[in-house]
């Protein structure tokens, strides 16, 4: 059976790490990536190897188009190209839009949205040549509903939704599926800023009554990677019924 290859961006922790482990268990060779958390990325590598999986460290800043080109040259030299791309890398900024600097705005848009464009652009030619591939973009329910004091993050995630739908139509004739997973409150480091009172208040607002787990998100991503090829252009909500 031919080995399959997946790149999971931002896989040093949280949803990305859980995705890397889930793909490992399904027999994929996983390219794992982060910008600066190299110790955590090596910890992900160690867990994959201890589980009997195969992975390649691919550190790099996916908000930098030059770094993405370098990463994909390494992928091409190793295996030709990807079967699956999971665009997970992202960051958040909390505060009033009127207090946000130009640099902070650019950082959010570059990290959360432009990185998806750069990685998709690099992955597509190989997928088109093989008439096969899956692109899965990790997004947020706030890309659909919008969140107060997270305007830039919401805008970037809404951009991912538009890009996902448009790219799915563009690539469907080449048998490449593009979908997004719009996550709700997942128990990751991004939400660690909340104190106990804020956390309890948020949990009360979630119909499921709890945070989601990175493992649940990873299971959904793996299902999208192995779903029927007729499923494309969809924004799949994973938010405990919140929106």
C-alpha positions, -999 to 999 in steps of 0.1 A, spaced: 0 0 0 14 34 -10 24 56 18 5 89 21 19 122 30 4 151 50 17 184 62 1 198 93 11 234 99 14 246 135 17 211 148 38 217 179 7 218 202 -30 219 204 -51 209 174 -21 207 151 -3 182 174 -35 162 178 -39 161 140 -3 150 135 -9 121 159 -42 111 144 -27 110 109 2 89 122 -22 63 136 -38 61 102 -5 53 85 4 87 71 40 101 69 35 135 87 54 166 80 52 186 112 57 223 113 60 253 137 75 287 136 95 289 168 83 263 194 110 238 183 112 220 217 75 213 215 78 202 179 105 178 188 82 165 216 55 159 189 82 141 168 91 119 198 55 109 204 50 100 167 81 79 166 73 62 199 39 52 183 58 36 154 50 64 130 70 83 105 75 121 104 97 148 92 104 181 110 97 211 88 102 242 109 93 275 92 71 306 93 41 299 71 32 336 71 64 341 50 60 331 13 98 325 10 98 301 39 68 282 25 86 278 -8 116 264 10 94 240 30 77 227 -2 111 222 -19 120 199 9 87 181 6 92 177 -31 127 163 -27 114 138 -2 82 125 -17 72 146 -47 43 163 -30 14 160 -5 -17 139 -4 -32 161 23 -26 196 35 -39 207 69 -36 245 73 -38 248 111 -12 275 120 -28 305 136 -28 331 163 -52 354 180 -54 390 192 -78 402 219 -88 439 223 -107 468 207 -101 472 170 -94 509 176 -64 500 198 -49 476 172 -17 487 154 -10 483 118 17 457 126 -7 437 148 -34 437 121 -8 425 95 5 398 118 -30 383 123 -39 385 86 -6 371 75 -5 343 101 -42 332 99 -51 339 63 -21 346 40 -4 314 53 -33 294 40 -29 310 5 9 304 5 6 267 15 -23 260 -9 -5 277 -38 25 255 -31 6 222 -26 -18 225 -56 5 218 -86 14 183 -74 -22 175 -65 -34 187 -99 -8 166 -116 -20 135 -98 -57 145 -100 -60 138 -63 -56 157 -30 -73 170 1 -70 205 16 -84 210 51 -84 245 66 -87 249 104 -110 279 110 -133 292 137 -170 297 144 -161 334 146 -154 334 109 -191 328 105 -206 347 135 -179 373 144 -166 379 179 -164 412 198 -128 422 205 -116 397 180 -124 416 148 -91 409 130 -92 372 139 -129 370 128 -120 387 95 -91 363 88 -113 333 95 -141 346 74 -115 350 46 -106 313 51 -143 304 46 -144 324 13 -111 310 1 -123 274 10 -155 277 -10 -139 294 -40 -109 271 -42 -131 240 -39 -149 251 -71 -116 258 -88 -101 224 -79 -131 201 -82 -125 193 -118 -90 180 -107 -106 158 -80 -92 178 -52 -114 185 -22 -112 216 -1 -131 219 32 -128 239 64 -134 229 100 -149 258 119 -140 251 155 -157 265 186 -142 267 220 -115 240 220 -94 234 251 -60 247 238 -34 272 248 -52 299 228 -80 299 254 -57 296 284 -60 334 289 -95 329 303 -98 329 341 -120 304 359 -150 328 359 -147 335 322 -142 299 314 -173 289 334 -194 316 317 -183 304 282 -191 268 290 -226 278 301 -231 294 267 -221 262 249 -251 238 244 -228 208 249 -218 223 282 -181 219 278 -150 228 257 -141 206 228 -108 187 229 -80 188 204 -84 151 198 -121 156 188 -110 183 163 -83 160 150 -108 131 145 -130 155 125 -100 165 103 -90 129 97 -126 121 87 -125 150 62 -93 137 48 -109 103 42 -144 114 33 -162 108 0 -148 129 -28 -182 145 -34 -178 164 -1 -161 197 -10 -165 234 -4 -180 229 30 -175 248 63 -180 221 89 -190 234 124 -174 218 154 -187 240 182 -209 220 205 -240 235 190 -230 271 198 -239 286 165 
